[in-house]
Amino acid sequence: MDSFTVTTRERCEMIDITKKVRDIVSKQKISTGLVCIFVPHTTAAVTINENADPDVPRDILNQLNRLIPKNAPFLHCEGNSDAHVKASLVGSSELVIVSGGELMLGQWQSIFFCEFDGPRTRRVYVEVVGSKP
């Protein structure tokens, strides 16, 4: 298993981690398999979505913030309940097919680390399983 850190600068942001995941897959030298990207944090997540237009991640964050506002009446008293809800909705892992040694992402897709309670330094785990050529 490999891992890397992500340092966030905002309370809520989406950071493209596709290159880091690709580099790990490339280092493993598999031709066919799966890669699991896992975020071990209760106020952060990982997702796959469009990265060609920077407004897409902004729209996602804006709508999550509209649907789950920070100042909503939560029982959890640490002031980050919205981040817990957002992380649960988005999810802590993604699974991507590897074929020909490449991530089988669509033309416009990227893998995003989603921060909902930053700024922080976070860890992302990447497990690659597959066969070598």
C-alpha positions in Angstrom: 0.0 0.0 0.0 1.1 3.5 -0.8 0.0 6.8 0.7 0.6 10.5 0.3 -0.4 13.7 2.1 -2.6 16.5 0.9 -2.3 19.9 2.5 -5.5 22.0 2.2 -5.7 25.7 2.4 -9.5 26.3 2.7 -12.2 25.0 4.9 -13.9 23.4 1.9 -12.1 22.6 -1.3 -11.6 19.9 -3.9 -8.0 19.1 -4.9 -7.1 17.1 -8.0 -5.0 14.1 -6.9 -5.2 12.2 -10.2 -1.5 12.6 -11.0 -0.4 11.3 -7.6 -2.6 8.2 -8.0 -1.3 7.7 -11.6 2.3 7.9 -10.4 1.6 5.2 -7.8 -0.1 2.9 -10.4 2.8 3.5 -12.8 5.3 2.6 -10.1 3.5 -0.7 -9.4 3.9 -1.7 -13.1 0.6 -3.5 -13.4 -1.1 -3.9 -16.7 -4.6 -4.8 -15.5 -6.2 -4.4 -12.2 -7.9 -2.1 -9.7 -6.8 0.8 -7.6 -8.6 1.8 -4.4 -8.2 5.3 -3.2 -9.2 5.7 0.5 -9.4 8.7 2.8 -9.2 7.8 6.5 -10.8 11.0 7.8 -14.3 11.6 9.0 -14.5 15.2 7.6 -12.9 14.6 4.2 -13.7 12.5 1.2 -12.7 11.4 -2.3 -14.7 11.5 -5.5 -14.4 11.4 -9.3 -15.8 14.1 -11.4 -15.1 16.6 -14.2 -12.0 18.6 -14.1 -12.0 20.3 -17.5 -14.1 23.2 -16.2 -13.0 24.5 -12.7 -16.6 25.6 -12.2 -17.7 22.0 -11.7 -15.8 21.5 -8.4 -16.9 24.9 -7.3 -20.5 24.1 -8.1 -20.3 20.9 -6.1 -18.9 22.6 -3.1 -21.4 25.5 -3.3 -24.3 23.1 -3.5 -23.0 21.0 -0.6 -22.6 24.2 1.4 -26.1 25.3 0.5 -27.6 21.9 1.4 -25.6 21.4 4.5 -24.7 24.8 6.0 -22.1 25.1 8.7 -24.5 26.9 11.0 -27.3 24.4 10.8 -28.7 23.2 14.2 -26.4 20.1 14.8 -26.1 18.2 18.1 -22.4 17.5 17.7 -20.7 20.5 19.4 -17.3 20.7 17.7 -18.5 23.1 15.0 -17.8 20.7 12.1 -20.9 18.6 11.9 -21.5 19.8 8.4 -18.2 18.4 7.4 -19.1 15.0 8.8 -22.4 15.0 6.9 -20.7 16.1 3.6 -17.9 13.4 4.0 -20.6 10.7 4.5 -22.5 11.8 1.5 -19.5 12.0 -0.8 -17.7 8.9 0.6 -14.3 7.8 1.8 -13.2 5.7 -1.2 -13.2 5.3 -4.9 -12.3 2.2 -7.0 -10.8 2.7 -10.5 -10.1 0.1 -13.1 -6.6 -0.1 -14.5 -6.1 -1.4 -18.1 -2.9 -1.2 -20.1 -1.2 0.3 -17.1 -3.6 3.3 -17.2 -6.4 4.5 -15.1 -9.7 4.0 -16.9 -11.0 7.4 -16.2 -13.2 9.2 -18.7 -11.8 12.0 -20.8 -13.0 14.7 -18.4 -12.7 12.8 -15.2 -10.3 13.4 -12.4 -9.9 12.1 -8.8 -10.5 14.7 -6.2 -9.7 14.9 -2.6 -12.5 16.7 -0.9 -11.8 18.8 2.2 -14.7 19.8 4.4 -13.0 20.9 7.6 -9.7 22.5 6.6 -7.2 23.8 6.4 -5.4 20.6 7.4 -2.8 18.1 6.4 -4.5 14.8 5.4 -3.5 11.3 4.3 -4.7 9.4 1.2 -4.1 5.7 0.9 -3.8 4.0 -2.4 -3.9 0.2 -2.9 -3.1 -1.3 -6.3 -4.1 -4.8 -7.1 -3.4 -6.4 -10.5 -1.3 -8.4 -12.8 2.0 -7.5 -14.4 2.5 -7.8 -18.1 
